[in-house]
Amino acid sequence: MNPLVSVIIPVHNGAHFLPDSLASVFDQEYRPIEVIVADDGSTDGSAEVAESFPGVRCLRLEKGGVSRARNLAVAASTGEWLAFLDADDRWFPRKLTEQVALGEARPDAGLVLCREVHRFSVDIPEWFHGPTDGGAPRTSLPPGLCAGRSSNGSAGSTKRVPSARTPNGCHAPGTLGSAIWWPRK
């Protein structure tokens, strides 16, 4: 039996992008999944868009920032694996299948990451310097920490692991970029 993957999607005023993101989640060939959208005080109907998808649990939050929204969604999740997706990003259909398989085969890896592909419907902006065709991957993570390669949080999945506890009983977070992940047993 496959382990449950909790898909975590924080959103703030992303109603325009959210349908494509959620469609890419439900187009995943991997099951079982639970999908949690953390609406960070949106005023554009993002929560209503999320709730229009059967099987989505939407947390309606006061505005507190993307990291807080992501952390609260993780706290509400029950999956053995956590997969993070930004509300304006999409996944290829085999993303979770391949990441979970690789992660289960490599229990020593705390993260499983993949390439990030940028697609533009207009000319590529001059300021952009990332891969646009799935070519040269980049990583800013130390070798040995992860299996695979990535350059952003929407490309990663992480397995829940026991975390250190601070003297007051709170979890001591690990960080990656602006996201704070609170792994737990």
Contacts in CASP RR format, 6 or more apart in sequence:
PFRMAT RR
TARGET T0000
AUTHOR 0000-0000-0000
METHOD contacts of the structure
MODEL  1
MNPLVSVIIPVHNGAHFLPDSLASVFDQEYRPIEVIVADDGSTDGSAEVA
ESFPGVRCLRLEKGGVSRARNLAVAASTGEWLAFLDADDRWFPRKLTEQV
ALGEARPDAGLVLCREVHRFSVDIPEWFHGPTDGGAPRTSLPPGLCAGRS
SNGSAGSTKRVPSARTPNGCHAPGTLGSAIWWPRK
2 30 0 8 1.000
2 31 0 8 1.000
2 32 0 8 1.000
2 100 0 8 1.000
3 79 0 8 1.000
3 80 0 8 1.000
3 81 0 8 1.000
3 100 0 8 1.000
3 104 0 8 1.000
4 32 0 8 1.000
4 33 0 8 1.000
4 34 0 8 1.000
4 78 0 8 1.000
4 79 0 8 1.000
4 80 0 8 1.000
4 81 0 8 1.000
5 30 0 8 1.000
5 32 0 8 1.000
5 33 0 8 1.000
5 34 0 8 1.000
5 79 0 8 1.000
5 80 0 8 1.000
5 81 0 8 1.000
5 82 0 8 1.000
5 83 0 8 1.000
5 96 0 8 1.000
5 100 0 8 1.000
5 157 0 8 1.000
6 33 0 8 1.000
6 34 0 8 1.000
6 36 0 8 1.000
6 74 0 8 1.000
6 77 0 8 1.000
6 78 0 8 1.000
6 79 0 8 1.000
6 81 0 8 1.000
6 82 0 8 1.000
6 83 0 8 1.000
7 25 0 8 1.000
7 33 0 8 1.000
7 34 0 8 1.000
7 35 0 8 1.000
7 36 0 8 1.000
7 83 0 8 1.000
7 85 0 8 1.000
8 36 0 8 1.000
8 38 0 8 1.000
8 70 0 8 1.000
8 73 0 8 1.000
8 74 0 8 1.000
8 77 0 8 1.000
8 82 0 8 1.000
8 83 0 8 1.000
8 84 0 8 1.000
8 85 0 8 1.000
9 18 0 8 1.000
9 21 0 8 1.000
9 22 0 8 1.000
9 25 0 8 1.000
9 35 0 8 1.000
9 36 0 8 1.000
9 37 0 8 1.000
9 38 0 8 1.000
9 50 0 8 1.000
9 73 0 8 1.000
9 84 0 8 1.000
9 85 0 8 1.000
9 86 0 8 1.000
9 87 0 8 1.000
10 37 0 8 1.000
10 38 0 8 1.000
10 40 0 8 1.000
10 65 0 8 1.000
10 66 0 8 1.000
10 69 0 8 1.000
10 70 0 8 1.000
10 73 0 8 1.000
10 86 0 8 1.000
10 87 0 8 1.000
11 18 0 8 1.000
11 37 0 8 1.000
11 38 0 8 1.000
11 39 0 8 1.000
11 40 0 8 1.000
11 42 0 8 1.000
11 46 0 8 1.000
11 50 0 8 1.000
11 69 0 8 1.000
11 87 0 8 1.000
12 39 0 8 1.000
12 40 0 8 1.000
12 41 0 8 1.000
12 42 0 8 1.000
12 46 0 8 1.000
12 63 0 8 1.000
12 65 0 8 1.000
12 66 0 8 1.000
12 69 0 8 1.000
12 87 0 8 1.000
13 42 0 8 1.000
13 43 0 8 1.000
13 44 0 8 1.000
13 46 0 8 1.000
14 42 0 8 1.000
14 44 0 8 1.000
14 46 0 8 1.000
14 49 0 8 1.000
14 87 0 8 1.000
14 88 0 8 1.000
15 42 0 8 1.000
15 44 0 8 1.000
15 45 0 8 1.000
15 46 0 8 1.000
15 48 0 8 1.000
15 49 0 8 1.000
16 44 0 8 1.000
17 87 0 8 1.000
17 88 0 8 1.000
18 37 0 8 1.000
18 46 0 8 1.000
18 49 0 8 1.000
18 50 0 8 1.000
18 87 0 8 1.000
19 49 0 8 1.000
20 90 0 8 1.000
21 85 0 8 1.000
21 86 0 8 1.000
21 87 0 8 1.000
21 88 0 8 1.000
21 89 0 8 1.000
21 90 0 8 1.000
22 35 0 8 1.000
22 37 0 8 1.000
22 49 0 8 1.000
22 50 0 8 1.000
22 53 0 8 1.000
22 56 0 8 1.000
23 90 0 8 1.000
24 85 0 8 1.000
24 90 0 8 1.000
24 91 0 8 1.000
24 92 0 8 1.000
24 93 0 8 1.000
25 33 0 8 1.000
25 35 0 8 1.000
25 85 0 8 1.000
25 91 0 8 1.000
26 35 0 8 1.000
26 53 0 8 1.000
27 91 0 8 1.000
27 93 0 8 1.000
28 91 0 8 1.000
28 93 0 8 1.000
28 94 0 8 1.000
28 95 0 8 1.000
28 96 0 8 1.000
28 97 0 8 1.000
29 93 0 8 1.000
29 94 0 8 1.000
29 96 0 8 1.000
29 97 0 8 1.000
30 94 0 8 1.000
30 96 0 8 1.000
30 97 0 8 1.000
30 100 0 8 1.000
33 96 0 8 1.000
34 57 0 8 1.000
34 77 0 8 1.000
34 78 0 8 1.000
34 79 0 8 1.000
35 53 0 8 1.000
35 55 0 8 1.000
35 56 0 8 1.000
35 57 0 8 1.000
36 56 0 8 1.000
36 57 0 8 1.000
36 58 0 8 1.000
36 59 0 8 1.000
36 73 0 8 1.000
36 76 0 8 1.000
36 77 0 8 1.000
37 46 0 8 1.000
37 47 0 8 1.000
37 50 0 8 1.000
37 56 0 8 1.000
37 57 0 8 1.000
37 58 0 8 1.000
37 59 0 8 1.000
37 73 0 8 1.000
37 87 0 8 1.000
38 58 0 8 1.000
38 59 0 8 1.000
38 61 0 8 1.000
38 69 0 8 1.000
38 70 0 8 1.000
38 72 0 8 1.000
38 73 0 8 1.000
39 46 0 8 1.000
39 47 0 8 1.000
39 50 0 8 1.000
39 58 0 8 1.000
39 59 0 8 1.000
39 60 0 8 1.000
39 61 0 8 1.000
39 69 0 8 1.000
40 61 0 8 1.000
40 63 0 8 1.000
40 64 0 8 1.000
40 65 0 8 1.000
40 66 0 8 1.000
40 68 0 8 1.000
40 69 0 8 1.000
41 60 0 8 1.000
41 61 0 8 1.000
41 62 0 8 1.000
41 63 0 8 1.000
41 64 0 8 1.000
46 87 0 8 1.000
47 58 0 8 1.000
47 60 0 8 1.000
50 56 0 8 1.000
50 58 0 8 1.000
51 58 0 8 1.000
57 76 0 8 1.000
59 69 0 8 1.000
59 72 0 8 1.000
59 73 0 8 1.000
59 76 0 8 1.000
61 68 0 8 1.000
61 69 0 8 1.000
61 72 0 8 1.000
66 178 0 8 1.000
66 179 0 8 1.000
67 178 0 8 1.000
67 179 0 8 1.000
67 180 0 8 1.000
70 84 0 8 1.000
70 179 0 8 1.000
70 180 0 8 1.000
70 181 0 8 1.000
71 173 0 8 1.000
71 180 0 8 1.000
71 181 0 8 1.000
71 182 0 8 1.000
74 82 0 8 1.000
74 181 0 8 1.000
74 182 0 8 1.000
75 182 0 8 1.000
79 160 0 8 1.000
80 159 0 8 1.000
80 160 0 8 1.000
81 100 0 8 1.000
81 157 0 8 1.000
81 158 0 8 1.000
81 159 0 8 1.000
81 160 0 8 1.000
82 157 0 8 1.000
82 158 0 8 1.000
82 159 0 8 1.000
82 160 0 8 1.000
82 181 0 8 1.000
82 183 0 8 1.000
83 95 0 8 1.000
83 96 0 8 1.000
83 99 0 8 1.000
83 156 0 8 1.000
83 157 0 8 1.000
84 153 0 8 1.000
84 154 0 8 1.000
84 156 0 8 1.000
84 157 0 8 1.000
84 179 0 8 1.000
85 91 0 8 1.000
85 154 0 8 1.000
86 152 0 8 1.000
86 153 0 8 1.000
86 154 0 8 1.000
89 154 0 8 1.000
91 154 0 8 1.000
95 114 0 8 1.000
96 157 0 8 1.000
98 114 0 8 1.000
99 112 0 8 1.000
99 114 0 8 1.000
99 156 0 8 1.000
99 157 0 8 1.000
100 112 0 8 1.000
100 157 0 8 1.000
102 109 0 8 1.000
102 112 0 8 1.000
102 147 0 8 1.000
102 148 0 8 1.000
103 109 0 8 1.000
103 112 0 8 1.000
103 147 0 8 1.000
103 157 0 8 1.000
103 159 0 8 1.000
106 112 0 8 1.000
106 147 0 8 1.000
109 144 0 8 1.000
109 145 0 8 1.000
109 146 0 8 1.000
109 147 0 8 1.000
110 145 0 8 1.000
110 146 0 8 1.000
110 158 0 8 1.000
110 159 0 8 1.000
110 161 0 8 1.000
111 141 0 8 1.000
111 145 0 8 1.000
111 146 0 8 1.000
111 147 0 8 1.000
111 156 0 8 1.000
111 157 0 8 1.000
111 158 0 8 1.000
111 176 0 8 1.000
112 146 0 8 1.000
112 147 0 8 1.000
112 148 0 8 1.000
112 156 0 8 1.000
112 157 0 8 1.000
112 158 0 8 1.000
113 139 0 8 1.000
113 141 0 8 1.000
113 146 0 8 1.000
113 147 0 8 1.000
113 148 0 8 1.000
113 149 0 8 1.000
113 150 0 8 1.000
113 155 0 8 1.000
113 156 0 8 1.000
113 157 0 8 1.000
114 148 0 8 1.000
114 149 0 8 1.000
114 150 0 8 1.000
114 155 0 8 1.000
114 156 0 8 1.000
115 131 0 8 1.000
115 134 0 8 1.000
115 135 0 8 1.000
115 137 0 8 1.000
115 149 0 8 1.000
115 150 0 8 1.000
115 155 0 8 1.000
116 131 0 8 1.000
116 134 0 8 1.000
116 137 0 8 1.000
116 150 0 8 1.000
116 151 0 8 1.000
116 152 0 8 1.000
116 154 0 8 1.000
116 155 0 8 1.000
117 131 0 8 1.000
117 132 0 8 1.000
117 133 0 8 1.000
117 134 0 8 1.000
117 135 0 8 1.000
118 128 0 8 1.000
118 130 0 8 1.000
118 131 0 8 1.000
118 132 0 8 1.000
119 132 0 8 1.000
120 128 0 8 1.000
120 132 0 8 1.000
124 132 0 8 1.000
130 138 0 8 1.000
130 151 0 8 1.000
131 137 0 8 1.000
131 138 0 8 1.000
137 149 0 8 1.000
137 150 0 8 1.000
137 151 0 8 1.000
138 149 0 8 1.000
138 151 0 8 1.000
139 146 0 8 1.000
139 148 0 8 1.000
139 149 0 8 1.000
139 150 0 8 1.000
139 151 0 8 1.000
140 151 0 8 1.000
141 150 0 8 1.000
141 176 0 8 1.000
150 156 0 8 1.000
153 176 0 8 1.000
153 177 0 8 1.000
153 179 0 8 1.000
158 181 0 8 1.000
158 183 0 8 1.000
160 183 0 8 1.000
160 184 0 8 1.000
160 185 0 8 1.000
161 183 0 8 1.000
161 185 0 8 1.000
162 183 0 8 1.000
162 184 0 8 1.000
162 185 0 8 1.000
163 171 0 8 1.000
163 172 0 8 1.000
163 173 0 8 1.000
163 182 0 8 1.000
163 183 0 8 1.000
163 184 0 8 1.000
164 171 0 8 1.000
164 172 0 8 1.000
165 171 0 8 1.000
165 172 0 8 1.000
166 172 0 8 1.000
171 182 0 8 1.000
171 183 0 8 1.000
171 184 0 8 1.000
173 180 0 8 1.000
173 181 0 8 1.000
173 182 0 8 1.000
174 180 0 8 1.000
174 181 0 8 1.000
174 182 0 8 1.000
174 183 0 8 1.000
175 181 0 8 1.000
END
